[in-house]
Amino acid sequence: MGYRKMAKEDVYEIIRRWHAGQSISRIAKTEGCDRKTVRKYIIKLLKAGVTRNEALPPKQKLYQIIGKVSSVNVYSGEKCHLIRK
């Protein structure tokens, strides 16, 4: 897949689908992006304390979290098994 800039609304939809219980592969296929991209946003959410077990935070708070993703390398030694909890 080629590079494309994602709008905050696209990322919000990824987050919403993950929070609803969809798999990373399914989200990536539906949203037309790579699984690594989906995983990147989910790891960032987990670092910020957002989990599937709690209510989804308001869009504005999620947008603040999303805005910080591009400046952070979330793959530096992260364990992807955190996503499956």
VENQUIBEL-V442618 format. One record per residue. PSI is psi as a letter, one per 40 degrees, with the letter a starting at -180 (* if undefined). OMEGA is omega in whole degrees, 0 to 359 (NA if undefined). Layout:
BEGIN
PSI&OMEGA ; PSI&OMEGA
END
This chain:
BEGIN
i&179 ; i&180 ; h&170 ; i&179 ; h&181 ; h&176 ; i&179 ; d&179 ; d&177 ; d&180 ; d&177 ; d&179 ; d&175 ; d&181 ; d&181 ; d&180 ; d&179 ; d&180 ; d&179 ; e&175 ; e&179 ; i&179 ; i&179 ; d&180 ; d&180 ; d&179 ; d&181 ; d&180 ; d&182 ; d&184 ; e&178 ; f&178 ; i&182 ; i&178 ; d&179 ; d&177 ; d&178 ; d&181 ; d&180 ; d&181 ; d&179 ; d&178 ; d&179 ; d&177 ; d&179 ; d&177 ; d&180 ; e&177 ; e&179 ; h&179 ; i&177 ; d&185 ; e&181 ; i&177 ; i&178 ; h&179 ; i&177 ; i&182 ; d&183 ; d&178 ; d&177 ; d&178 ; d&176 ; d&179 ; d&180 ; d&182 ; d&181 ; e&186 ; d&187 ; d&182 ; e&183 ; h&175 ; h&185 ; e&182 ; e&182 ; g&176 ; e&181 ; i&176 ; h&183 ; e&179 ; e&177 ; d&184 ; d&187 ; e&181 ; *&NA
END
